[in-house]
Every structure is written in structure tokens, then in C-alpha cells.
Amino acid sequence: MNKNLFNNQLPPLADRLRPQNLEEFVGQEHLVGQGKILRQLIERDEIPSMIFWGPPGSGKTTLAKIIAQETKAEFVQFSAVESGVGEIKKFFNKTKTKSKQPPILFIDEIHRFNKAQQAIFLSPVEKGEIILIGATTENPSFEIISPLLSRCRVFVLNPLAPEHITVIIKHALTDKEKGLGEYKIKIDRRALNLLIQMSNGDARIPLNALEIALKITKPDKEKIYHLSLEIIKEALQHKTLLYDKKGDEHYQVISAFIKSLRGSDPDAALYWLARMIEAGEDPRFIARRMVIFASEDISNADPQALVVAVAAAQAVEFVGLPEAQINLAQATTYLACAPKSNASYSALLKAKEDVQQTLNLPVPLHLRNAPTQLMKKMGYGKDYLYPHNFPGANVHPAYPGGVMQEYLPKQLKGRKYYHKGATFK
């Protein structure tokens, strides 16, 4: 047994195996593959200030360190969680006294700085005193101030694909210097597949699990460590879903849920519903969106849909989780399978366009109330046709046999907003 592996002062496996150059870097081929934009910038030593946007474990920090290594620039790292703006300002003051090439300032979780704090980077970046590399898991459009975004290139890092995770795991098992290569390890194929599956695109998850699994496994007489499916499950424990109720993933998952409902796919809608519930989303938020959907995308094609959605929202308040997830599931399948129509919503949007363009058009005199004699003398309510005085209460030219009476301002006479037939199943 290698005493170093069980030395608590030893860096974690994921940190020991961190790539040191582009050749070792796995994934993000769209950025660092041969001939791709970021690789060309690195090779030409023309690094701009930039923002790396990607999920945990996709290589943001590693890539920033590789850039510093490849360009021979001074690399200084701060975390927005652990560091204050005071520390960073002190660093700026030291940088001004140096005449060599600007250092690379890496800010992990830069979105944690508020809008005012982010402004401290504007002048140093603008003057070329630093090369800023900010890393964020949140959408920069929402979390990074516009002036800073305009001074930086945004590079999107994708979650690592299963084939990338496979390469990383195999490297960890065979690398004798930094990895686990000096151990005789046999890993069950199902256990390996589980590691890949549960990584969720984050390389650190399977590497940490591998290290824990080895520590809790006793070798056999031939000093072979057998990593079974059960051992890997124990090492992984419960995998937390990537989900931030105020972050980008929150909006992406609810978007997928609504689009699945709109596309009449109950299975996909149930999957996204389960994702939100498992991640701890507020069930009232889900219910509210379903109530909106019932009118926006189903409308009068099935008026009962709104009743079902409102009932589900009430059930969430009355019953609460976990039982209310059953009510949400029932409403989800009903809304997904219901006929669809956006006629009411589309009509509203068209009417709003006319309102915005015409603003305060006067109400036609015959539609105005006349509670006083003065108003009556001014013609308020004159020639108004009371619908119930006519057969079928039809006092609108849109209905068969209807009497001609206009309800719109004369400037909008004949406007058609609502088309009842705009329905599909």
C-alpha cells in the first residue's frame, strides 16, 4: 500500500492530474483544438481579457493556468467567494509599478462580485495593465456588467462528454507518477459506466470517487484492488443535480419543461418536472408557470386546462411536497396531451401593438356610461344597442345575424385580433 495515497496532506487526485499544457487538456475541442480560436490566440501569445463560461469541472481554471504557462505570464488567482475587492486593489497597485508584460489575473466565480465590485476591473483591463480571465458557471449576460463584457471575449465551455470522462479515468488508472497507475486495479465495467454516467460532465466527480473507492477497498492476496459496482456507488454517494434556483440552469430546465408541454410530449415534460423536483425547485414556481401555460398555449382549445393548472397550484399550497408532486405530474400530463392554441395570447399581443401605436383613442360615445344629465346631453350612451334586446343577444357583426354595432374606436374599425380557429391537436 502506497503511504502517499493515504497521506491526508497529499493533493486530491483531481488536482494532481490537472493538465499542464494543451496537449494534456481533454475536451473543449471547439476552443483549443488544432486551428481553433483560443488555441491560435495562445500560440500567438495574443491573449485578450476573457470570460470562461461553463459548468463545474469543465476545465475553466485549468485552461487559465495553461494559458499562463504557455505565455510565460505571471499568474495570479483570486476567488470571488474568498477574496475582497480590497485585496484585488492592492494587487492592481503593485502591478502599476511593474514594466514587464501584464500579469494574468484569474477570478474564479467572478459572478459572485456584485455590479459595483465588478467595476474595479474596468480601468486596469482598458489600460492593458492586466489580462483578466473570469470564470463563471452563470450566464454572463445576466451576471457580468455590460462595460466589462464589452472589454472581454466570452468563451463557452461545454460539459465534458462521456468519451472525455473515459479518457480522464483511464489516464488516472494508468498514470504511475501522479495517478493510481502503481496500484493493481480492476474496475467492474458496470462500475466504470456508473462513474462516467454520474460525472454529469464534471471530471472531478469520477476522480474523487476513484480515490475514495481505493481507500475503502482492501486488496486481495495478489494486492489487486477490485472496484465493484457497490464500492463505486458507496464512493459516489448521492449525486447532487447541477441546478441553481437563481442561476442559468434554473431558466434552462424550466424552458425545456414548457417547450415539452408545448410540443405535446408528456414523457419529456415529466422528465424535466422530475429534474426540477429532485433539484429542490420551488413547486409554486412550477405551478405558476403551468397556470400561465394553460392560457398561453392551450387557451380555449381546452378551457379545462386552466382549471386543472389552477387546481394543481392550489394543491401545492394545500398539500405541499412530497405528495404535491403527484398533482403536478397529473397536471403536466394533462397539459401536454391537451389540444393547443395560442389564439388568445396572439390576439392580446396584436391588441397591445395597436394600443402602443395609437395610445389614448377616445372611447366611442355610444359605449360610454352616462350617470349624469350633462353626460347624456353630451351624447354619452346615445344609440347604444343593448344586446339582450336582440335575438340571441347578437349585437356584433362578427356573429351570424348580428346587428351592426362597433365596439372599437373608429380609427381601429374592422380590426381582427382573435382568430378562434387557430388551434391544433
VENUR-V943306 format. One record per residue. N is the residue number from 0. PSI is psi in radians with two decimals (none if undefined). Layout:
n=N psi=PSI
n=N psi=PSI
This chain:
n=0 psi=2.23
n=1 psi=2.05
n=2 psi=-0.46
n=3 psi=-0.65
n=4 psi=-0.62
n=5 psi=0.25
n=6 psi=2.02
n=7 psi=-0.28
n=8 psi=-0.14
n=9 psi=2.38
n=10 psi=2.64
n=11 psi=2.70
n=12 psi=-0.74
n=13 psi=-0.62
n=14 psi=-0.66
n=15 psi=-0.58
n=16 psi=0.12
n=17 psi=2.21
n=18 psi=2.52
n=19 psi=-0.20
n=20 psi=3.03
n=21 psi=-0.52
n=22 psi=-0.54
n=23 psi=-0.30
n=24 psi=2.32
n=25 psi=2.28
n=26 psi=3.12
n=27 psi=0.70
n=28 psi=-0.48
n=29 psi=-0.25
n=30 psi=-0.74
n=31 psi=0.14
n=32 psi=2.90
n=33 psi=2.21
n=34 psi=-0.05
n=35 psi=2.81
n=36 psi=-0.86
n=37 psi=-0.65
n=38 psi=-0.72
n=39 psi=-0.72
n=40 psi=-0.69
n=41 psi=-0.81
n=42 psi=-0.54
n=43 psi=-0.07
n=44 psi=0.81
n=45 psi=1.02
n=46 psi=2.12
n=47 psi=2.93
n=48 psi=2.49
n=49 psi=2.84
n=50 psi=2.19
n=51 psi=2.05
n=52 psi=2.04
n=53 psi=2.90
n=54 psi=2.91
n=55 psi=2.48
n=56 psi=0.22
n=57 psi=-0.13
n=58 psi=0.35
n=59 psi=-0.91
n=60 psi=-0.76
n=61 psi=-0.78
n=62 psi=-0.66
n=63 psi=-0.73
n=64 psi=-0.64
n=65 psi=-0.70
n=66 psi=-0.78
n=67 psi=-0.70
n=68 psi=-0.77
n=69 psi=-0.55
n=70 psi=-0.05
n=71 psi=0.44
n=72 psi=2.69
n=73 psi=2.35
n=74 psi=2.10
n=75 psi=2.26
n=76 psi=2.33
n=77 psi=2.67
n=78 psi=2.28
n=79 psi=-0.31
n=80 psi=-0.67
n=81 psi=-0.38
n=82 psi=2.63
n=83 psi=2.93
n=84 psi=-0.44
n=85 psi=-0.77
n=86 psi=-0.72
n=87 psi=-0.67
n=88 psi=-0.68
n=89 psi=-0.69
n=90 psi=-0.71
n=91 psi=-0.74
n=92 psi=-0.67
n=93 psi=-0.65
n=94 psi=-0.62
n=95 psi=-0.45
n=96 psi=-0.09
n=97 psi=2.49
n=98 psi=-0.14
n=99 psi=-3.06
n=100 psi=2.59
n=101 psi=2.45
n=102 psi=2.79
n=103 psi=2.08
n=104 psi=1.95
n=105 psi=2.13
n=106 psi=1.87
n=107 psi=2.43
n=108 psi=0.87
n=109 psi=-0.41
n=110 psi=-0.25
n=111 psi=-0.36
n=112 psi=2.39
n=113 psi=3.09
n=114 psi=-0.74
n=115 psi=-0.69
n=116 psi=-0.64
n=117 psi=-0.44
n=118 psi=-0.32
n=119 psi=-0.33
n=120 psi=-0.28
n=121 psi=-0.94
n=122 psi=-0.85
n=123 psi=-0.65
n=124 psi=-0.77
n=125 psi=-0.71
n=126 psi=-0.09
n=127 psi=0.35
n=128 psi=-0.41
n=129 psi=2.78
n=130 psi=1.93
n=131 psi=2.28
n=132 psi=1.93
n=133 psi=2.41
n=134 psi=2.34
n=135 psi=2.55
n=136 psi=-0.09
n=137 psi=2.75
n=138 psi=2.03
n=139 psi=-0.50
n=140 psi=-0.52
n=141 psi=-0.54
n=142 psi=-0.26
n=143 psi=2.34
n=144 psi=2.56
n=145 psi=-0.76
n=146 psi=-0.61
n=147 psi=-0.68
n=148 psi=-0.67
n=149 psi=-0.34
n=150 psi=-0.04
n=151 psi=2.64
n=152 psi=2.43
n=153 psi=2.15
n=154 psi=2.23
n=155 psi=2.13
n=156 psi=2.33
n=157 psi=2.74
n=158 psi=2.50
n=159 psi=2.36
n=160 psi=2.81
n=161 psi=-0.66
n=162 psi=-0.55
n=163 psi=-0.78
n=164 psi=-0.68
n=165 psi=-0.79
n=166 psi=-0.75
n=167 psi=-0.74
n=168 psi=-0.79
n=169 psi=-0.63
n=170 psi=-0.73
n=171 psi=-0.64
n=172 psi=-0.35
n=173 psi=-0.34
n=174 psi=1.98
n=175 psi=-0.41
n=176 psi=-0.84
n=177 psi=-0.34
n=178 psi=-2.45
n=179 psi=0.32
n=180 psi=-0.41
n=181 psi=-0.10
n=182 psi=2.60
n=183 psi=1.83
n=184 psi=2.28
n=185 psi=2.08
n=186 psi=2.26
n=187 psi=2.44
n=188 psi=-0.69
n=189 psi=-0.60
n=190 psi=-0.71
n=191 psi=-0.76
n=192 psi=-0.64
n=193 psi=-0.72
n=194 psi=-0.78
n=195 psi=-0.78
n=196 psi=-0.75
n=197 psi=-0.07
n=198 psi=-0.52
n=199 psi=0.58
n=200 psi=0.10
n=201 psi=1.98
n=202 psi=-0.46
n=203 psi=-0.54
n=204 psi=-0.95
n=205 psi=-0.55
n=206 psi=-0.76
n=207 psi=-0.71
n=208 psi=-0.70
n=209 psi=-0.79
n=210 psi=-0.74
n=211 psi=-0.74
n=212 psi=-0.69
n=213 psi=-0.63
n=214 psi=-0.51
n=215 psi=0.10
n=216 psi=2.33
n=217 psi=2.31
n=218 psi=2.74
n=219 psi=-2.96
n=220 psi=-0.49
n=221 psi=0.23
n=222 psi=0.61
n=223 psi=2.28
n=224 psi=2.04
n=225 psi=1.89
n=226 psi=1.74
n=227 psi=3.04
n=228 psi=-0.70
n=229 psi=-0.70
n=230 psi=-0.74
n=231 psi=-0.68
n=232 psi=-0.74
n=233 psi=-0.66
n=234 psi=-0.62
n=235 psi=-0.62
n=236 psi=-2.56
n=237 psi=2.15
n=238 psi=2.14
n=239 psi=2.32
n=240 psi=2.48
n=241 psi=1.86
n=242 psi=2.22
n=243 psi=2.04
n=244 psi=-0.17
n=245 psi=0.07
n=246 psi=-2.96
n=247 psi=-0.69
n=248 psi=-0.59
n=249 psi=-0.82
n=250 psi=-0.59
n=251 psi=-0.72
n=252 psi=-0.73
n=253 psi=-0.55
n=254 psi=-0.75
n=255 psi=-0.67
n=256 psi=-0.87
n=257 psi=-0.71
n=258 psi=-0.54
n=259 psi=-0.71
n=260 psi=-0.81
n=261 psi=-0.60
n=262 psi=0.12
n=263 psi=0.70
n=264 psi=1.61
n=265 psi=-0.55
n=266 psi=-0.83
n=267 psi=-0.70
n=268 psi=-0.72
n=269 psi=-0.65
n=270 psi=-0.85
n=271 psi=-0.57
n=272 psi=-0.80
n=273 psi=-0.67
n=274 psi=-0.79
n=275 psi=-0.74
n=276 psi=-0.80
n=277 psi=-0.55
n=278 psi=-0.08
n=279 psi=0.37
n=280 psi=2.59
n=281 psi=2.05
n=282 psi=-0.44
n=283 psi=-0.60
n=284 psi=-0.78
n=285 psi=-0.80
n=286 psi=-0.71
n=287 psi=-0.75
n=288 psi=-0.57
n=289 psi=-0.64
n=290 psi=-0.75
n=291 psi=-0.79
n=292 psi=-0.68
n=293 psi=-0.62
n=294 psi=-0.60
n=295 psi=-0.69
n=296 psi=-0.16
n=297 psi=-0.88
n=298 psi=-2.37
n=299 psi=0.01
n=300 psi=-0.50
n=301 psi=1.49
n=302 psi=-0.39
n=303 psi=-0.36
n=304 psi=-0.71
n=305 psi=-0.66
n=306 psi=-0.78
n=307 psi=-0.76
n=308 psi=-0.75
n=309 psi=-0.68
n=310 psi=-0.68
n=311 psi=-0.71
n=312 psi=-0.70
n=313 psi=-0.65
n=314 psi=-0.66
n=315 psi=-0.74
n=316 psi=-0.67
n=317 psi=-0.70
n=318 psi=-0.82
n=319 psi=2.93
n=320 psi=2.64
n=321 psi=-0.28
n=322 psi=-0.56
n=323 psi=-0.26
n=324 psi=-0.45
n=325 psi=-0.73
n=326 psi=-0.70
n=327 psi=-0.67
n=328 psi=-0.72
n=329 psi=-0.81
n=330 psi=-0.65
n=331 psi=-0.85
n=332 psi=-0.61
n=333 psi=-0.83
n=334 psi=-0.67
n=335 psi=-0.64
n=336 psi=-0.16
n=337 psi=2.66
n=338 psi=2.62
n=339 psi=2.50
n=340 psi=2.30
n=341 psi=0.40
n=342 psi=-0.78
n=343 psi=-0.77
n=344 psi=-0.77
n=345 psi=-0.70
n=346 psi=-0.73
n=347 psi=-0.76
n=348 psi=-0.71
n=349 psi=-0.74
n=350 psi=-0.67
n=351 psi=-0.62
n=352 psi=-0.78
n=353 psi=-0.67
n=354 psi=-0.78
n=355 psi=-0.54
n=356 psi=-0.55
n=357 psi=-0.30
n=358 psi=-2.17
n=359 psi=1.20
n=360 psi=2.42
n=361 psi=2.51
n=362 psi=2.27
n=363 psi=2.46
n=364 psi=-0.70
n=365 psi=-0.24
n=366 psi=-0.05
n=367 psi=2.56
n=368 psi=2.63
n=369 psi=1.28
n=370 psi=-0.22
n=371 psi=2.81
n=372 psi=-0.65
n=373 psi=-0.74
n=374 psi=-0.67
n=375 psi=-0.72
n=376 psi=-0.49
n=377 psi=-0.04
n=378 psi=0.13
n=379 psi=2.25
n=380 psi=-0.05
n=381 psi=2.38
n=382 psi=0.26
n=383 psi=2.33
n=384 psi=2.01
n=385 psi=1.97
n=386 psi=-0.63
n=387 psi=-0.10
n=388 psi=0.04
n=389 psi=2.64
n=390 psi=2.24
n=391 psi=0.17
n=392 psi=0.57
n=393 psi=1.74
n=394 psi=0.97
n=395 psi=2.27
n=396 psi=-0.27
n=397 psi=-0.31
n=398 psi=2.52
n=399 psi=2.25
n=400 psi=0.10
n=401 psi=2.56
n=402 psi=2.51
n=403 psi=1.90
n=404 psi=2.15
n=405 psi=2.46
n=406 psi=-0.20
n=407 psi=2.77
n=408 psi=2.61
n=409 psi=-0.47
n=410 psi=-0.37
n=411 psi=0.33
n=412 psi=2.29
n=413 psi=-0.04
n=414 psi=2.42
n=415 psi=2.03
n=416 psi=-0.78
n=417 psi=2.18
n=418 psi=1.80
n=419 psi=-0.48
n=420 psi=0.00
n=421 psi=1.23
n=422 psi=2.50
n=423 psi=2.71
n=424 psi=none
